[in-house]
Amino acid sequence: MTNMSHIQSAPNRIAVHKASAAAEPLLEVTGLSKSYGRKQALQNVSFTLKEGSSFGFLGPNGAGKSTTMKILTGVVKPDQGSVKLFGEEIDSNPGAASRYIGYVPQEITLYERLSAWDNLEFFGQAYGVRGAELRKRMKEVLEQTGLLDRAKEEIRTFSGGMKRRINIAAALLHRPQLLIMDEPTVGIDPQSRNHIFDLIRGLNRDGVTVIYSTHYMEEVEALCDEVAIMDQGMVKAQAPLGELLGRYASQAIYIEAAGMPKPQIAPGITSVRKEGSGWVLETEQAEHMIKLLITECSKHNWNVKKLEVIRPSLEDVFLTVTGTALRD
Ligand SMILES: Nc1ncnc2c1ncn2[C@@H]1O[C@H](COP(=O)(O)OP(=O)(O)OP(=O)(O)O)[C@@H](O)[C@H]1O
């Protein structure tokens, strides 16, 4: 029954020792490999997740993000490797982790002919939330997702974005400490996207750790403090966002000036390339270079039309780390 995948996805409970949380990473993933027939979806995937972080899993379609998320939530078994939650192997205790993990799969898993309220009641009970606590949580998650006023309406009358928000609400009923979301904004309206972003930021502020899988770089830049870059079944890099930008992408200056010839590579400039009617100069000393360029332009009477600093972006990081642009 496909609608059950929320529940099937979450491993059963294990005794997770919260006391060890300070010493252990929340999640430690080591050497995951997975093949579907001859297709190797994952090759030796490893990463760690700190409690309280907002972790972006960035990669193109087919990179292996969903397979990784499904392994973390117990839907798919890896061929090799381990997943530890607070230092404890999830696999060794098949009861586990559902208390800690909320999973929002890529596919919408709701009953179309039931109301939002009835869907939430169903999923809440399946997660073991009951009675007055369940009713309280249903109201809270409907408020959090901005859909309290639509609670009694059937899901089939909802837009794709609203369905997605109810899907997220269902994964929150049991107050998970780790929320895993697999491409939650694909194909939805901007209003729902904003609701989802606000929700994630709010949850994160309240201490919920979030894993957010996406192929949209701007979403990772807007939401995440830690990033894993995934391509062709491998994690190519993992670091805090600022560190990745500093390590794999350099600052640059764009200059467009009438009469200006190609700038020479000089100390402080690592590369020069043509872009449109101007030049892009990669440099670690943007301020200093801007002053030099202004002096040179005024000395030679090159009329400056545009001069700006280009911030390093995840796009540059992705290109450096994988050798390809992030394609849709
Ligand atoms: N059940 C399956 N059977 C066969 N191949 C699969 C299966 N699930 C995934 N794959 C393949 O494994 C690779 C990784 O897929 P996965 O869904 O994990 O990637 P993804 O990064 O989540 O991409 P997408 O956003 O398209 O889901 C792809 O080549 C995909 O076609």
The ligand as an SDF file (V2000), in Angstrom:
LIG
                    3D

 31 33  0  0  0  0  0  0  0  0999 V2000
   14.3070    1.0550   -7.6840 N   0  0  0  0  0  0  0  0  0  0  0  0
   15.2590    1.2980   -8.5860 C   0  0  0  0  0  0  0  0  0  0  0  0
   15.5470    0.4200   -9.5430 N   0  0  0  0  0  0  0  0  0  0  0  0
   16.5290    0.6470  -10.4490 C   0  0  0  0  0  0  0  0  0  0  0  0
   17.2950    1.7670  -10.4710 N   0  0  0  0  0  0  0  0  0  0  0  0
   17.0370    2.6860   -9.5350 C   0  0  0  0  0  0  0  0  0  0  0  0
   16.0160    2.5100   -8.5540 C   0  0  0  0  0  0  0  0  0  0  0  0
   16.0020    3.6050   -7.7500 N   0  0  0  0  0  0  0  0  0  0  0  0
   16.9840    4.4310   -8.2260 C   0  0  0  0  0  0  0  0  0  0  0  0
   17.6000    3.8750   -9.2960 N   0  0  0  0  0  0  0  0  0  0  0  0
   18.7120    4.4570  -10.0470 C   0  0  0  0  0  0  0  0  0  0  0  0
   19.7510    4.7630   -9.1170 O   0  0  0  0  0  0  0  0  0  0  0  0
   20.3590    6.0170   -9.4160 C   0  0  0  0  0  0  0  0  0  0  0  0
   20.2030    6.9600   -8.2200 C   0  0  0  0  0  0  0  0  0  0  0  0
   18.8140    7.2720   -8.0780 O   0  0  0  0  0  0  0  0  0  0  0  0
   18.2380    8.1920   -6.9080 P   0  0  0  0  0  0  0  0  0  0  0  0
   16.7490    8.2190   -7.0580 O   0  0  0  0  0  0  0  0  0  0  0  0
   18.7850    7.7570   -5.6150 O   0  0  0  0  0  0  0  0  0  0  0  0
   18.8630    9.6010   -7.2990 O   0  0  0  0  0  0  0  0  0  0  0  0
   18.3960   11.0680   -6.9120 P   0  0  0  0  0  0  0  0  0  0  0  0
   19.6560   11.8540   -6.7500 O   0  0  0  0  0  0  0  0  0  0  0  0
   17.4600   11.0320   -5.7840 O   0  0  0  0  0  0  0  0  0  0  0  0
   17.6690   11.5430   -8.2150 O   0  0  0  0  0  0  0  0  0  0  0  0
   16.1190   11.9270   -8.4060 P   0  0  0  0  0  0  0  0  0  0  0  0
   16.0210   13.3240   -7.9620 O   0  0  0  0  0  0  0  0  0  0  0  0
   15.9390   11.7660   -9.8930 O   0  0  0  0  0  0  0  0  0  0  0  0
   15.3170   10.9500   -7.5890 O   0  0  0  0  0  0  0  0  0  0  0  0
   19.6710    6.5080  -10.6720 C   0  0  0  0  0  0  0  0  0  0  0  0
   20.4450    6.1430  -11.7770 O   0  0  0  0  0  0  0  0  0  0  0  0
   18.3540    5.7740  -10.6810 C   0  0  0  0  0  0  0  0  0  0  0  0
   17.8720    5.6180  -11.9880 O   0  0  0  0  0  0  0  0  0  0  0  0
  1  2  1  0
  2  3  1  0
  2  7  2  0
  3  4  2  0
  4  5  1  0
  5  6  2  0
  6  7  1  0
  6 10  1  0
  7  8  1  0
  8  9  2  0
  9 10  1  0
 10 11  1  0
 11 12  1  0
 11 30  1  0
 12 13  1  0
 13 14  1  0
 13 28  1  0
 14 15  1  0
 15 16  1  0
 16 17  2  0
 16 18  1  0
 16 19  1  0
 19 20  1  0
 20 21  2  0
 20 22  1  0
 20 23  1  0
 23 24  1  0
 24 25  2  0
 24 26  1  0
 24 27  1  0
 28 29  1  0
 28 30  1  0
 30 31  1  0
M  END
$$$$
